[in-house]
Amino acid sequence: MITLKKLEEAVGIRRQMEALEKRLSSLLGGAASGSTTRQGRRMSASARAKLAAAAKARWAKKRGEGTATSIKSKKGGLTPAGRKRLSQLMSARWAAKRKAASKK
């Protein structure tokens, strides 16, 4: 639990930090980057999507996988026959486990 004294001390420290950031900003002509006053341009959703697609393409190229669209088309690499075989194996394991549990 935070006491009132600690809270007042934290507020005082925050005010001192803001005052120091203002002084630094005035000395450097506004070139200081403040963590409390974050300014910047907002990016649209379409711009973020374009950047994400470009990053995925770069990583795919670096890994040697081709284009980013080929990454999306991969769904685990199992053929339908392989998926069916795994399903049958798991069903057999579960049945054996149930059978063993019922014997106890």
C-alpha positions as CSV (number, residue, x, y, z in Angstrom):
1,M,0.0,0.0,0.0
2,I,1.3,3.4,-0.9
3,T,1.2,5.9,1.9
4,L,0.3,9.6,1.5
5,K,3.8,10.7,2.3
6,K,5.3,8.4,-0.5
7,L,2.7,9.6,-2.9
8,E,3.5,13.3,-2.2
9,E,7.2,12.6,-2.6
10,A,6.6,10.9,-5.9
11,V,4.5,13.8,-7.2
12,G,7.3,16.2,-6.1
13,I,9.9,14.1,-7.9
14,R,7.7,14.1,-11.1
15,R,7.4,17.9,-10.9
16,Q,11.2,18.2,-10.6
17,M,11.7,15.9,-13.6
18,E,9.2,18.0,-15.7
19,A,11.0,21.2,-14.7
20,L,14.4,19.8,-15.6
21,E,13.0,18.5,-19.0
22,K,11.7,22.0,-19.8
23,R,15.1,23.5,-18.9
24,L,16.9,21.0,-21.1
25,S,14.5,21.6,-23.9
26,S,15.0,25.3,-23.8
27,L,18.8,24.9,-23.7
28,L,18.8,22.5,-26.7
29,G,16.2,24.5,-28.6
30,G,13.5,22.0,-28.4
31,A,15.6,19.0,-29.6
32,A,15.4,17.1,-26.3
33,S,13.2,14.0,-26.3
34,G,11.0,13.9,-23.3
35,S,9.5,10.7,-22.1
36,T,6.5,12.4,-20.5
37,T,5.6,14.6,-23.5
38,R,5.5,12.2,-26.4
39,Q,4.8,13.9,-29.6
40,G,4.7,12.4,-33.1
41,R,2.6,11.6,-36.0
42,R,-0.1,9.1,-35.8
43,M,0.1,6.3,-38.4
44,S,-3.0,5.2,-40.2
45,A,-4.0,1.5,-40.2
46,S,-3.2,1.1,-43.9
47,A,0.3,2.5,-43.4
48,R,0.9,0.1,-40.5
49,A,-0.4,-2.7,-42.6
50,K,2.0,-1.8,-45.4
51,L,4.9,-1.6,-43.0
52,A,4.0,-4.9,-41.5
53,A,3.8,-6.6,-44.9
54,A,7.2,-5.1,-45.9
55,A,8.7,-6.4,-42.7
56,K,7.3,-9.9,-43.3
57,A,8.6,-9.9,-46.8
58,R,12.1,-8.8,-45.6
59,W,12.1,-11.6,-43.0
60,A,10.9,-14.2,-45.5
61,K,13.6,-13.1,-47.9
62,K,16.2,-13.4,-45.2
63,R,15.0,-16.9,-44.3
64,G,14.9,-17.8,-47.9
65,E,11.2,-18.6,-48.0
66,G,10.2,-16.5,-51.0
67,T,7.4,-13.9,-50.7
68,A,5.4,-13.1,-47.6
69,T,2.3,-14.5,-49.3
70,S,3.9,-17.9,-49.3
71,I,4.2,-17.7,-45.6
72,K,0.4,-17.2,-45.2
73,S,-0.4,-20.1,-47.4
74,K,1.5,-22.6,-45.2
75,K,-0.9,-24.0,-42.6
76,G,1.3,-26.4,-40.7
77,G,2.6,-28.6,-43.5
78,L,0.4,-31.6,-42.9
79,T,-1.4,-33.3,-45.8
80,P,-5.0,-34.4,-45.2
81,A,-3.8,-38.0,-45.1
82,G,-1.1,-37.2,-42.5
83,R,-3.7,-35.3,-40.4
84,K,-6.0,-38.3,-40.5
85,R,-3.2,-40.7,-39.5
86,L,-2.3,-38.5,-36.5
87,S,-5.9,-38.3,-35.5
88,Q,-6.2,-42.0,-35.5
89,L,-3.0,-42.5,-33.5
90,M,-4.2,-40.0,-30.9
91,S,-7.6,-41.6,-30.6
92,A,-5.9,-45.0,-30.1
93,R,-3.6,-43.4,-27.4
94,W,-6.6,-41.9,-25.6
95,A,-8.5,-45.1,-25.7
96,A,-5.6,-47.0,-24.2
97,K,-5.3,-44.4,-21.5
98,R,-9.0,-44.6,-20.7
99,K,-8.8,-48.4,-20.6
100,A,-5.8,-48.3,-18.3
101,A,-7.5,-45.8,-16.0
102,S,-10.7,-47.9,-15.8
103,K,-8.7,-51.0,-14.7
104,K,-7.4,-49.1,-11.6
